[in-house]
Amino acid sequence: MPKQIQNITLTKAIVSCIKEIRKSKKITLEVFYFDTGIHLARIEQGNQNISVATLAKICDYLQISLSDFFLMVEKKR
């Protein structure tokens, strides 16, 4: 199986945006996990790629569209 492609700059920007939005909404990692089943702490460490489906679920929970999220990411890159 081929190795996953990684883009560290993009991953850091995505992680930074997720963390920023989550904190601005005062949502703890524990509450996020309880509500979604997604272990966000692992994602926020930036050590793994996440699927588009997982990112969509995160954005839905944080009440931001994927398009707005990626606009935010682009500004951080």
GIJOUR-V605907 format. One record per backbone hydrogen bond with DSSP energy under -0.5 kcal/mol. CO is the residue of the C=O (numbers start at 0). NH is the residue of the N-H. E is the energy in kcal/mol with one decimal. If there is no record, write none. Layout:
co:CO nh:NH e:E
co:CO nh:NH e:E
This chain:
co:6 nh:10 e:-2.8
co:7 nh:11 e:-2.5
co:8 nh:12 e:-1.9
co:9 nh:13 e:-2.6
co:10 nh:14 e:-2.8
co:11 nh:15 e:-2.5
co:12 nh:16 e:-2.1
co:13 nh:17 e:-2.5
co:14 nh:18 e:-2.6
co:15 nh:19 e:-2.5
co:16 nh:20 e:-2.7
co:17 nh:21 e:-2.7
co:18 nh:22 e:-2.7
co:19 nh:23 e:-2.2
co:20 nh:24 e:-1.5
co:21 nh:26 e:-2.3
co:22 nh:25 e:-1.5
co:25 nh:27 e:-0.6
co:27 nh:31 e:-2.5
co:28 nh:32 e:-2.4
co:29 nh:33 e:-2.6
co:30 nh:34 e:-2.6
co:31 nh:35 e:-2.2
co:32 nh:36 e:-2.7
co:36 nh:38 e:-0.5
co:37 nh:39 e:-1.8
co:38 nh:41 e:-0.9
co:38 nh:42 e:-1.0
co:39 nh:43 e:-3.3
co:40 nh:44 e:-1.0
co:41 nh:46 e:-0.8
co:42 nh:45 e:-1.9
co:50 nh:54 e:-2.3
co:51 nh:55 e:-2.6
co:52 nh:56 e:-1.9
co:53 nh:57 e:-2.4
co:54 nh:58 e:-2.8
co:55 nh:59 e:-2.6
co:56 nh:60 e:-2.3
co:57 nh:61 e:-2.4
co:58 nh:62 e:-0.6
co:58 nh:63 e:-2.4
co:59 nh:62 e:-0.9
co:64 nh:68 e:-2.6
co:65 nh:69 e:-2.7
co:66 nh:70 e:-1.7
co:67 nh:71 e:-1.9
co:68 nh:72 e:-2.2
co:69 nh:73 e:-2.5
co:70 nh:74 e:-1.5
co:71 nh:75 e:-0.9
co:72 nh:75 e:-1.0
co:72 nh:76 e:-1.1
